[in-house]
């Protein structure tokens, strides 16, 4: 019995991690081709979100990999916050990749909460910030009963998400557009949101709009559904997702099958009565 009590917390932790709700523990930022040119349109590109500011938010214990896909040498060198703001870029010794060339990477693990400012010592116009924020259960929020008008048991489905504020519970489902719209109730300063959508809610999410503007996003299969990681701007208010179907169509389809089954049952019953 004692050994079972020791094993249970491990199993629960494993279930939470495998659920895929929390962000992955490794992030990748590419240094794009041409980044050594101060006139380049951007100098960094975060794989999961497409954000090109060089600014990323991670949790303690997570790692960031900077990969050089440019043809020039680069560095990823941490500097003091004050020198970052003034443009003097004084290294603080927290991390420094040294020179690394095309095809090479620098991986840095972040264990302590805080903001880490960095730049390329060869090309000082290339700057970025790693925000390390605490991971805790308060980061994972949930909307209960989504689509309760359409799901057979009337209970609806749960949507989990990670954001620094709340989503409104009156989720808008449009069967004609095949869309689900989430409204952000508070003021967010995040640059991305993660949504875990049950398979019964939407199939094959293929298009996302943030405040009316179409945006790229990434997907990941989890045990709770499909996780969408969507880049957003601070103060964003609305996220609309389109798929190949949403639950109203599923509900109507199920109702049609049920109706057909009832009619078949009635027909068979009448046939039996007429025979006997």
C-alpha positions as a Markdown table, in Angstrom:
| # | Residue | x | y | z |
|---|---|---|---|---|
| 1 | Unk | 0.0 | 0.0 | 0.0 |
| 2 | Unk | 2.8 | 2.3 | 0.9 |
| 3 | Unk | 4.6 | 1.8 | -2.4 |
| 4 | Unk | 1.3 | 2.5 | -4.2 |
| 5 | Unk | 1.0 | 5.9 | -2.4 |
| 6 | Unk | 4.6 | 6.7 | -3.6 |
| 7 | Unk | 3.8 | 5.7 | -7.2 |
| 8 | Unk | 0.5 | 7.6 | -7.5 |
| 9 | Unk | 2.0 | 11.2 | -7.5 |
| 10 | Unk | 4.5 | 10.1 | -10.2 |
| 11 | Unk | 1.6 | 8.7 | -12.3 |
| 12 | Unk | -0.4 | 11.9 | -11.9 |
| 13 | Unk | 2.6 | 14.1 | -12.8 |
| 14 | Unk | 3.2 | 11.9 | -15.9 |
| 15 | Unk | -0.5 | 12.3 | -16.9 |
| 16 | Unk | -0.3 | 16.0 | -16.6 |
| 17 | Unk | 2.9 | 16.2 | -18.7 |
| 18 | Unk | 1.6 | 13.8 | -21.4 |
| 19 | Unk | -1.6 | 15.8 | -21.6 |
| 20 | Unk | 0.3 | 18.4 | -23.5 |
| 21 | Unk | -1.4 | 21.4 | -22.0 |
| 22 | Unk | 1.7 | 23.1 | -20.8 |
| 23 | Unk | 4.1 | 24.5 | -23.4 |
| 24 | Unk | 6.9 | 22.3 | -24.7 |
| 25 | Unk | 10.2 | 22.5 | -22.7 |
| 26 | Unk | 12.3 | 23.4 | -25.7 |
| 27 | Unk | 11.8 | 26.3 | -28.1 |
| 28 | Unk | 13.7 | 27.1 | -31.3 |
| 29 | Unk | 14.5 | 30.5 | -32.7 |
| 30 | Unk | 16.0 | 30.6 | -36.2 |
| 31 | Unk | 18.4 | 33.3 | -37.4 |
| 32 | Unk | 17.2 | 33.7 | -41.0 |
| 33 | Unk | 19.2 | 34.1 | -44.1 |
| 34 | Unk | 20.3 | 37.7 | -44.6 |
| 35 | Unk | 20.1 | 38.6 | -40.9 |
| 36 | Unk | 23.6 | 40.1 | -41.0 |
| 37 | Unk | 22.2 | 42.9 | -43.1 |
| 38 | Unk | 20.9 | 45.8 | -40.9 |
| 39 | Unk | 18.2 | 46.4 | -43.6 |
| 40 | Unk | 16.8 | 42.8 | -43.3 |
| 41 | Unk | 13.0 | 42.7 | -42.5 |
| 42 | Unk | 13.7 | 40.6 | -39.4 |
| 43 | Unk | 16.6 | 39.0 | -37.6 |
| 44 | Unk | 14.9 | 36.2 | -35.6 |
| 45 | Unk | 12.0 | 33.7 | -36.3 |
| 46 | Unk | 10.5 | 31.7 | -33.5 |
| 47 | Unk | 9.4 | 28.3 | -34.9 |
| 48 | Unk | 6.3 | 27.7 | -32.8 |
| 49 | Unk | 4.7 | 31.1 | -33.3 |
| 50 | Unk | 6.4 | 32.8 | -36.2 |
| 51 | Unk | 7.1 | 35.8 | -34.0 |
| 52 | Unk | 10.1 | 37.7 | -35.4 |
| 53 | Unk | 11.0 | 40.1 | -32.6 |
| 54 | Unk | 13.4 | 37.8 | -30.8 |
| 55 | Unk | 11.2 | 38.1 | -27.7 |
| 56 | Unk | 10.0 | 34.8 | -26.3 |
| 57 | Unk | 8.3 | 33.7 | -23.0 |
| 58 | Unk | 9.3 | 30.3 | -21.4 |
| 59 | Unk | 9.0 | 28.6 | -18.0 |
| 60 | Unk | 11.7 | 27.7 | -15.6 |
| 61 | Unk | 13.5 | 24.6 | -16.8 |
| 62 | Unk | 12.8 | 25.3 | -20.4 |
| 63 | Unk | 15.5 | 25.7 | -23.1 |
| 64 | Unk | 15.8 | 27.9 | -26.1 |
| 65 | Unk | 17.8 | 26.9 | -29.1 |
| 66 | Unk | 19.1 | 29.6 | -31.5 |
| 67 | Unk | 19.9 | 28.0 | -34.9 |
| 68 | Unk | 22.0 | 29.9 | -37.4 |
| 69 | Unk | 20.4 | 29.5 | -40.8 |
| 70 | Unk | 22.3 | 32.6 | -42.1 |
| 71 | Unk | 25.6 | 32.4 | -44.0 |
| 72 | Unk | 27.3 | 34.8 | -41.5 |
| 73 | Unk | 28.7 | 34.2 | -38.0 |
| 74 | Unk | 26.5 | 35.3 | -35.1 |
| 75 | Unk | 26.5 | 35.2 | -31.4 |
| 76 | Unk | 23.8 | 35.1 | -28.7 |
| 77 | Unk | 25.1 | 37.2 | -25.8 |
| 78 | Unk | 23.2 | 38.2 | -22.7 |
| 79 | Unk | 23.5 | 41.8 | -21.6 |
| 80 | Unk | 22.4 | 43.9 | -18.6 |
| 81 | Unk | 18.8 | 45.4 | -18.8 |
| 82 | Unk | 20.1 | 48.9 | -18.4 |
| 83 | Unk | 22.6 | 48.6 | -21.3 |
| 84 | Unk | 20.0 | 46.9 | -23.4 |
| 85 | Unk | 17.8 | 50.0 | -23.0 |
| 86 | Unk | 20.6 | 52.4 | -23.7 |
| 87 | Unk | 22.0 | 50.5 | -26.6 |
| 88 | Unk | 25.4 | 50.1 | -25.0 |
| 89 | Unk | 25.1 | 46.3 | -24.7 |
| 90 | Unk | 27.3 | 45.4 | -21.8 |
| 91 | Unk | 27.5 | 41.6 | -21.4 |
| 92 | Unk | 26.4 | 40.3 | -18.0 |
| 93 | Unk | 28.1 | 36.9 | -18.2 |
| 94 | Unk | 24.8 | 34.9 | -17.9 |
| 95 | Unk | 25.3 | 33.3 | -21.3 |
| 96 | Unk | 27.3 | 33.7 | -24.4 |
| 97 | Unk | 27.3 | 31.4 | -27.4 |
| 98 | Unk | 30.5 | 32.6 | -28.8 |
| 99 | Unk | 30.7 | 32.8 | -32.6 |
| 100 | Unk | 28.7 | 30.1 | -34.4 |
| 101 | Unk | 28.3 | 29.7 | -38.1 |
| 102 | Unk | 25.7 | 28.4 | -40.6 |
| 103 | Unk | 24.0 | 25.2 | -39.5 |
| 104 | Unk | 25.2 | 25.5 | -35.9 |
| 105 | Unk | 23.1 | 26.2 | -32.8 |
| 106 | Unk | 23.4 | 27.5 | -29.3 |
| 107 | Unk | 21.1 | 26.0 | -26.6 |
| 108 | Unk | 20.5 | 27.8 | -23.3 |
| 109 | Unk | 18.5 | 26.4 | -20.4 |
| 110 | Unk | 16.6 | 28.9 | -18.2 |
| 111 | Unk | 16.1 | 27.9 | -14.6 |
| 112 | Unk | 15.4 | 31.2 | -12.9 |
| 113 | Unk | 12.4 | 33.5 | -13.3 |
| 114 | Unk | 13.3 | 36.9 | -14.8 |
| 115 | Unk | 14.0 | 38.7 | -18.1 |
| 116 | Unk | 17.1 | 37.9 | -20.0 |
| 117 | Unk | 18.2 | 40.5 | -22.6 |
| 118 | Unk | 20.5 | 39.5 | -25.4 |
| 119 | Unk | 22.0 | 40.6 | -28.7 |
| 120 | Unk | 24.5 | 39.5 | -31.4 |
| 121 | Unk | 27.9 | 41.0 | -30.5 |
| 122 | Unk | 28.8 | 41.0 | -34.2 |
| 123 | Unk | 25.5 | 42.6 | -35.4 |
| 124 | Unk | 24.3 | 44.7 | -32.4 |
| 125 | Unk | 21.1 | 45.6 | -34.2 |
| 126 | Unk | 20.0 | 42.0 | -33.6 |
| 127 | Unk | 18.4 | 42.1 | -30.1 |
| 128 | Unk | 15.9 | 40.0 | -28.2 |
| 129 | Unk | 14.5 | 39.1 | -24.7 |
| 130 | Unk | 13.7 | 35.8 | -23.0 |
| 131 | Unk | 10.9 | 36.2 | -20.5 |
| 132 | Unk | 11.0 | 33.4 | -17.9 |
| 133 | Unk | 7.7 | 33.2 | -16.1 |
| 134 | Unk | 6.6 | 30.8 | -13.4 |
| 135 | Unk | 4.7 | 27.7 | -14.5 |
| 136 | Unk | 1.9 | 26.8 | -12.1 |
| 137 | Unk | -1.7 | 25.5 | -12.2 |
| 138 | Unk | -3.1 | 29.0 | -12.4 |
| 139 | Unk | -1.6 | 29.3 | -15.9 |
| 140 | Unk | -3.9 | 26.5 | -17.2 |
| 141 | Unk | -7.5 | 27.7 | -17.4 |
| 142 | Unk | -10.6 | 26.1 | -18.7 |
| 143 | Unk | -14.0 | 26.9 | -20.3 |
| 144 | Unk | -16.6 | 24.3 | -19.3 |
| 145 | Unk | -19.7 | 23.3 | -21.2 |
| 146 | Unk | -18.7 | 24.6 | -24.7 |
| 147 | Unk | -21.3 | 23.5 | -27.2 |
| 148 | Unk | -23.8 | 22.2 | -24.5 |
| 149 | Unk | -26.7 | 23.0 | -26.8 |
| 150 | Unk | -25.4 | 20.6 | -29.4 |
| 151 | Unk | -23.8 | 17.7 | -27.4 |
| 152 | Unk | -26.1 | 14.8 | -26.6 |
| 153 | Unk | -25.7 | 14.8 | -22.9 |
| 154 | Unk | -26.2 | 18.6 | -22.6 |
| 155 | Unk | -23.0 | 19.0 | -20.6 |
| 156 | Unk | -20.8 | 20.3 | -23.4 |
| 157 | Unk | -17.1 | 20.0 | -23.8 |
| 158 | Unk | -14.1 | 21.5 | -21.9 |
| 159 | Unk | -11.6 | 23.7 | -23.6 |
| 160 | Unk | -8.3 | 24.2 | -21.8 |
| 161 | Unk | -6.0 | 27.2 | -22.5 |
| 162 | Unk | -3.0 | 29.1 | -21.3 |
| 163 | Unk | -3.2 | 32.8 | -21.2 |
| 164 | Unk | -2.4 | 35.6 | -18.7 |
| 165 | Unk | -6.1 | 36.5 | -18.6 |
| 166 | Unk | -9.5 | 34.8 | -19.1 |
| 167 | Unk | -11.6 | 33.9 | -22.1 |
| 168 | Unk | -15.3 | 34.6 | -22.1 |
| 169 | Unk | -17.5 | 31.5 | -21.4 |
| 170 | Unk | -20.0 | 32.4 | -24.1 |
| 171 | Unk | -18.1 | 30.8 | -27.0 |
| 172 | Unk | -19.7 | 31.5 | -30.3 |
| 173 | Unk | -20.2 | 28.5 | -32.6 |
| 174 | Unk | -21.3 | 29.1 | -36.2 |
| 175 | Unk | -22.3 | 25.9 | -38.1 |
| 176 | Unk | -22.6 | 27.7 | -41.4 |
| 177 | Unk | -19.1 | 29.2 | -41.3 |
| 178 | Unk | -17.7 | 26.1 | -39.5 |
| 179 | Unk | -16.1 | 28.5 | -37.0 |
| 180 | Unk | -15.6 | 28.8 | -33.2 |
| 181 | Unk | -15.0 | 32.3 | -31.8 |
| 182 | Unk | -13.3 | 32.9 | -28.5 |
| 183 | Unk | -13.4 | 36.4 | -26.9 |
| 184 | Unk | -10.7 | 37.6 | -24.5 |
| 185 | Unk | -12.4 | 39.1 | -21.5 |
| 186 | Unk | -9.4 | 40.8 | -19.9 |
| 187 | Unk | -6.4 | 42.6 | -21.2 |
| 188 | Unk | -3.6 | 40.3 | -22.3 |
| 189 | Unk | 0.1 | 41.1 | -22.6 |
| 190 | Unk | 1.0 | 37.7 | -24.0 |
| 191 | Unk | 2.4 | 37.2 | -27.5 |
| 192 | Unk | 0.7 | 33.8 | -27.9 |
| 193 | Unk | -2.2 | 31.6 | -26.6 |
| 194 | Unk | -2.4 | 27.8 | -26.4 |
| 195 | Unk | -5.9 | 26.3 | -26.9 |
| 196 | Unk | -6.6 | 22.5 | -26.5 |
| 197 | Unk | -9.7 | 21.7 | -28.5 |
| 198 | Unk | -11.5 | 18.4 | -28.1 |
| 199 | Unk | -11.9 | 16.4 | -31.3 |
| 200 | Unk | -15.7 | 16.4 | -30.8 |
| 201 | Unk | -15.7 | 20.2 | -30.9 |
| 202 | Unk | -13.9 | 20.8 | -34.2 |
| 203 | Unk | -12.3 | 18.7 | -36.9 |
| 204 | Unk | -9.1 | 19.8 | -38.7 |
| 205 | Unk | -8.7 | 23.4 | -37.6 |
| 206 | Unk | -7.2 | 25.0 | -40.7 |
| 207 | Unk | -7.6 | 28.8 | -40.5 |
| 208 | Unk | -7.3 | 31.2 | -37.6 |
| 209 | Unk | -8.1 | 34.9 | -37.4 |
| 210 | Unk | -6.9 | 37.2 | -34.5 |
| 211 | Unk | -9.0 | 40.4 | -34.4 |
| 212 | Unk | -10.0 | 39.8 | -38.0 |
| 213 | Unk | -6.5 | 39.2 | -39.3 |
| 214 | Unk | -5.5 | 35.8 | -40.6 |
| 215 | Unk | -2.5 | 34.4 | -38.8 |
| 216 | Unk | -0.3 | 31.3 | -38.8 |
| 217 | Unk | -0.4 | 28.8 | -36.0 |
| 218 | Unk | 1.0 | 25.4 | -35.0 |
| 219 | Unk | -0.8 | 22.2 | -33.9 |
| 220 | Unk | 0.1 | 19.3 | -31.6 |
| 221 | Unk | -1.8 | 16.2 | -30.8 |
| 222 | Unk | -2.4 | 15.7 | -27.0 |
| 223 | Unk | -4.5 | 13.2 | -25.1 |
| 224 | Unk | -7.1 | 16.0 | -24.4 |
| 225 | Unk | -7.4 | 17.0 | -28.1 |
| 226 | Unk | -5.5 | 19.2 | -30.5 |
| 227 | Unk | -3.4 | 21.9 | -29.1 |
| 228 | Unk | -3.2 | 25.1 | -31.1 |
| 229 | Unk | -0.5 | 27.6 | -30.4 |
| 230 | Unk | -1.5 | 30.9 | -31.9 |
| 231 | Unk | 0.6 | 34.1 | -32.0 |
| 232 | Unk | -1.4 | 37.2 | -30.8 |
| 233 | Unk | -0.6 | 40.8 | -30.2 |
| 234 | Unk | -0.9 | 42.3 | -26.7 |
| 235 | Unk | -4.4 | 43.6 | -26.0 |
| 236 | Unk | -5.9 | 41.2 | -28.6 |
| 237 | Unk | -9.7 | 40.6 | -28.1 |
| 238 | Unk | -11.0 | 37.9 | -30.5 |
| 239 | Unk | -9.8 | 34.5 | -31.9 |
| 240 | Unk | -11.8 | 32.8 | -34.6 |
| 241 | Unk | -11.0 | 29.3 | -35.7 |
| 242 | Unk | -12.3 | 27.5 | -38.8 |
| 243 | Unk | -12.4 | 23.7 | -39.3 |
| 244 | Unk | -13.9 | 21.2 | -41.7 |
| 245 | Unk | -16.8 | 20.8 | -39.2 |
| 246 | Unk | -17.9 | 22.0 | -35.8 |
| 247 | Unk | -20.2 | 20.2 | -33.4 |
| 248 | Unk | -23.5 | 21.6 | -34.6 |
| 249 | Unk | -23.0 | 19.6 | -37.9 |
| 250 | Unk | -22.0 | 16.6 | -35.9 |
| 251 | Unk | -25.1 | 17.0 | -33.7 |
| 252 | Unk | -27.4 | 17.2 | -36.7 |
| 253 | Unk | -25.7 | 14.2 | -38.3 |
| 254 | Unk | -26.1 | 12.2 | -35.0 |
| 255 | Unk | -29.8 | 13.3 | -34.8 |
| 256 | Unk | -30.3 | 12.2 | -38.3 |
| 257 | Unk | -28.9 | 8.8 | -37.6 |
| 258 | Unk | -31.0 | 8.6 | -34.5 |
| 259 | Unk | -34.1 | 9.5 | -36.4 |
| 260 | Unk | -33.4 | 7.0 | -39.1 |
| 261 | Unk | -32.9 | 4.4 | -36.4 |
| 262 | Unk | -36.2 | 5.1 | -34.8 |
| 263 | Unk | -38.0 | 5.0 | -38.2 |
| 264 | Unk | -36.4 | 1.7 | -39.0 |
| 265 | Unk | -37.4 | 0.3 | -35.6 |
| 266 | Unk | -41.0 | 1.4 | -36.1 |
| 267 | Unk | -41.0 | -0.2 | -39.6 |
| 268 | Unk | -39.7 | -3.5 | -38.3 |
| 269 | Unk | -42.2 | -3.5 | -35.4 |
| 270 | Unk | -45.1 | -3.0 | -37.8 |
| 271 | Unk | -43.7 | -5.6 | -40.2 |
| 272 | Unk | -43.6 | -8.2 | -37.3 |
| 273 | Unk | -47.2 | -7.4 | -36.3 |
| 274 | Unk | -48.4 | -7.8 | -39.8 |
| 275 | Unk | -46.6 | -11.1 | -40.1 |
| 276 | Unk | -47.9 | -12.5 | -36.8 |
